Amino acid sequence: MTETPERAARTRPVLRNLLWWLTPTSLATAGLTVLLLLNRAWGADVAAIAGLPLSVAAIVVSILIVQGWFTTPWLRVPTGRLRRGRLVAALTVVVLLAGAVFWWVRREPDPFEYMSGEVRIGYVDHQYKGWHTDGPGGTPVGFDADLVREIGAHFTGANLVWVDLSTLDNREAALAGRWRAAPGQPWQRPVKLVVSTYSMTPERAERVDFAGPYFVDMQGFVSRTGATSIADIPPGKVCVLRDSNSDKKLTQAGFGPVREDSLAACFSQFKKGHYDAVSHDRSLIAGYAEDRDLKISAPLTYGAEKYAVAMPNNMPRLCEEISKVIDDFLRYSWSESFAANLVPLGLAESDYVRPPGAEPCQPPGPRLL
């Protein structure tokens, strides 16, 4: 069928009306494509999930606009070439400015700017001998404290302030924003890092960033009977720190551990005869075992605990700088710190494998939240 001149004349304005959105849409699409290509760790997933619904929505909205379903002026097709050109230009500017403002607000700050002024370092005050205890004058001493001093030397503009997080759950909460030591307590400001024998795991790495490991430990236990295998301990008689990896591993293995809020509470009940054993990371129970003249078991075969420095999620540049500090610490100070802090507890460096270096930092993800 041959198209008549009259039909073609009626069709061309409709097509122009349909295409007048093309300029801002194309620019926005190009910008989004570049963003996805630069973030390949998550770009493909976002594109695959969002592509189809966005395409359908764009088609539907375009048709509704042309058909005049909307009464709002900015959702109606303008009349007149000049007005149309001005509106297209305005929309283009708005799209570009919105993208620039969004990037500026959500960008990762410079690591040295972030680590300047008062830098709050979170830890859980369990008074683990060899790791973090109050030394003379209240100055923290221990393996973690040595590493934090190295971090402070790297970021010369940092005034480091230790902040007791009270509970293990607050390690992530305090990195994400305002938090409370306990229900009903005052709200506190976020911390910038957490250095507290914090094990890096794939599940936790979805919520916070890690630099490390700076130490690798294995789970062990102490018992009043001198048992050499945790299988010799009756179910329900092994105490663990609540919500710790030791808790999860023994639960998964079917040992039915009993949970306390601190290792100190475990050992208190252990001393009273309520529990037959206490299980946790070997280097962390070493101080308690040394105080009570108990022998720590051989490592359990439940995987390694990789201690790392935690920071807010999606901060790869900061992670890279902290990793540099950890690499230098492993190379030049690790053995010295082990000898000063952990050997007095009966641990031997020969029983541990010093990490060869910090693992690669997590790639950047979308900064939408």
N, C-alpha and C positions, 0 to 999 in steps of 0.2 A: 504494500500500500504506500503510495507516494504522499509525503507530508506536504500539505498545502502551505502557502506563505502565511495565511492567517493563523494556522495552527502553530507554525514555528514562531511567529511573533508572540503568541500567547505563552509559549513554553519558555522562551529565553528569559523573561523576567523572573519566572518561577525558579529556574536554575540559578540565576544570579542571587535570588533570595536564599536559596539553599547553600550557596557557596560563600556567602559573605562572612560566615564564621570561620572560614578556612585559615586565615592568617593567625589569629591568636591560638587557635587549636593546634596548628602546625608547630608554632613556636613552643607551646607548652609540651607537646609530644616530643619534640626534639630535645628539650631540656631534661625531661624525665628519662628519655632513652640514654642520654649521656650519663645521668646520675646512676642508672642501673648498670651500665657498662663499667663505671668506675668502682662499683661495689659488687663484684662478682660473687662474693660469698653469699649474698642474699638477694642479689638483683634478679636472678633467674626465677627464684621462687615467687617474689613479689610480682614480677611480670606475668607469670603463669596464672597466679591466683586472681590478679586484678584485671587482666586484659579483657576477658570475655564480658564480665558485667559492665565494665566501663564502655566497651564498644556498643553493647546493647543499649545502655543508658543514653549514650551520645546520639544514636540513631533515633530513639524514641523522642528525646527532648527536641531534636532538630525538627522532626515531623510535626510535633505539637506546636512549636513556635511558628512554623510556616502556616499551619492551619488556623492560627489565631486563638489558641486555647488559653493563652495567658493574657491577663489584663495589665499586669505590671509593665510599665513602659520599657524597662531595660530587658525584658524577656519577650519583646515584640520586634518584628523585623522593621527597621527604620525605613522611611521613605525619603527619597532624595539622595543623589550621589554624595553631596557634601556632608550631609548628616551621617550617612553610612560610613564614610571614610573617617570622620572624627570619632565615631563610636568604636570602630575597629581599632583605631590607634589608641584610644583610651583603654580598651580592654587589653590590648597587648602590653601597654605600660603597666597596668594593674597586675597582670600575670607575672611579668618579669620582676616587678618590685616585690610582690608577695613571695616569690621564690627566693629573692636575695635576702629579704628580712628573715624568712624562715631559716635559711642557711646560717645567717649571722647569729641568730638566737640559739640555735641548736648545735653550733660547731663546738668541737672540743677546744678548750682553752689551751694556751701555750703551757707546757708542763712546768716551766720555771716560774711562770706567773701564778699557776695554780698552787705550786709548792712554795709560796712566799708568804711572809707575815706569819700569823698564827696558824700552824698546821696541826690539826687534831689527829692523833694516832689512837685508834681504838684497840683495846685489848680486853680480855676477860680475866678479872683478878682472881685467879685460882691459886696464886702464889706457888707456881710450879718451880721447885728448886732446879736450878740450872738453866731455866728459861726466862723467867721474869719474876723476880722477887725484889722487895725493897731493901736496898743497900744502905750504907752509911749516909745519913742526911736525907733519906727518902729517895735517893737516886736509884732508878731501876738497874739491876744487874742481871746478867744471864745471856744466853745465846741470842734470843730475840732482841734484847736491849743492845747487844753489840751490833747487830745488823741495822737497827734503827739509827744508831750513831753514824754508821757509814752513809745512810740515806741523808742524814742531816749535813754531813760533810759535802755531799754531792750538790745538794740544793742549798747554797750558802745563804740565801735570803730567808730560809725557813726557821721559824721559832717553834720547835717541836713541843707539843703538849700531850701527855698521855691522858687518855679518857677511859675510865672503867665502864665497860658496856654491861656489866652485871650478869647477862645471860648469853648463851650461845646464839639464840635466835636474833639478838640485837646486832650481831655482826653484819648481817645483810641490811637490816632495817636502818642502822646508823649510817651506812654508805648511801642509801637511797634517799634519805631526807630526814625530817624531824622524827625523833624517837623518844621513848620513855624507858627509864630503867625498870619500871614496874607499873602496872595499872594504878592510876591515881597520882603517880609522880609527875613532876613538872616536865614539860617538853624540853628537849635538848637539841642543840644544833647538830648537823651532820658531822661525821668525821671524814677525813680525806683518804686515810688508809687504815687498814686493819692488819696488825702484825701480832699474831697470837696463836702460834702453832696451828694455823688454819690450813686444813687439808684441801687441796684443789681437786675437785671431782668434776666430771662432765655435767652433772646436774647443777652444781653450784655455778659453773662457768656460764650457764645460760642467764644468770641473774647478776653476776659481778665479773669483773676482769681480774685475772691473776697474773702476777709476775713471779716466776720461779720454775722449779722448786729450789729452795736453798738448803733443804734437809729432807732426807727420806728415812722414815722409820717403819717398823713393823709392830703389829699387835703382839702383846705378851700378857702374862698374868702372874700373880703371886697367890699362893695358897698356904693355909696353915698346916696342910698335911705333906707339903713338899711334892705334890703331884707333878709329874713331868708332862702330862697331857691334859688338856682341858676336858677331854672326854671322860676323865676320871672324876670330874666334879659333878655331883648330882644336879639335874636340871632345877632351875629356880634358886640355886645357891651361888650364882656368879653375879657380882654387882658391876654395873657399868655406868658411865656418865650418860645421863639422859640425852637422847637425840644425837649422840656422837656416832662416828663411823663404826666404832667398836660395838655400840648398841645395835646398829643395823646389821652388821656382819654376823654377830652371834645369834640374833633373832632369825635371820635367814637360814643359819645353819641348824636351827632347831634347839638351841640351848636354853631358851626361855630365860634370858637374863633379868635380874631385878634392877630397876633404874633409880638412881639418886641424882640430885641436882649438882653435885660436885664430887670429885674424887675424895675430898676430905670427908664428906658424909659417908661414902662407901667404906673408907678405912675406919671410920669411927664405929660403924655397925659391924665391920669385920672384926675389930678388936673386941667387941661385946659378944662375939660368937654367933651373930645372926646370919653371916654369910661365910661360905667356905673359901671364896676366892674373889679377887678383884682383877678385872681385865681392862686394859687400855693400851695406848702406845707405850712401848717399852721405856723410852726416854722420859716419859711423863710420870710413870709410876715409880721410876728409879729413886726419886727423892723420898717418897713415902716408904719404899722398901728399905732404903738405907737407914732411915730413922728407926725402923722396927726390926732391923737385922734379919730381913727376909730376902730370899733369893728369887730373882726374876726368872721366869721360864724362858726356854728357847723361843724364838719368834714363831708365831702361829702362821699357818699357810693361808692367810686370807687377804693377800695383796698388800701393797705398800701404801703408806701414808706420806704424801708429798706436800710438805709445808711450803706455803707460798704467801706472798704479800697480796692482799686483796685491795681493790680500788673500785670506784663506781663503774657500772657497766658502760661499755663502749668508749673506752679511753685508751686507744692503742698507742698514742704518742707518749702518754705518761707511762704506760707499760714498758715501752722500749727504754725509757730513761731509767726506770727502776730495775729493769733487767740488766742494764749496764752495771749498776751498783752491785747487783747480786753476782754477776760474773766476776767482778773484781774481788768481792768478798770470798767467793769460793776459791779463787786463785791465791789470794794473799793472806786471808784472815781466818778461814774456816777451821783449819787445824789448831790454830792458836786458841780460838774461841772454844773449840771442843775440849781442849786440854784444860782450860781455865774453868769451864762451867760444868762439863759432863763427866770427865774422868773422876773428879772427887765423889761422884755418885756411884762409882763402881762400873761405869761403862767404858768400853775400850774402842778407840777409833777403828781398830782392825775389824770390829764386828759390823761396821757400817760402810756403806758405799757413798762417797762424796759425789753429789750430782756433778756431771761434767760441765754443766752450764744451764742457764735459764732456757726453758722451752720457748718456741716462737709465740709471740703474743697473738691473741685472738684478733681476727680481721675485724674491721669496723662494720657495724650493722646499722640499720635504719635508726636515726635519732628522732623518733616520733613521739616518745613518751617522756 
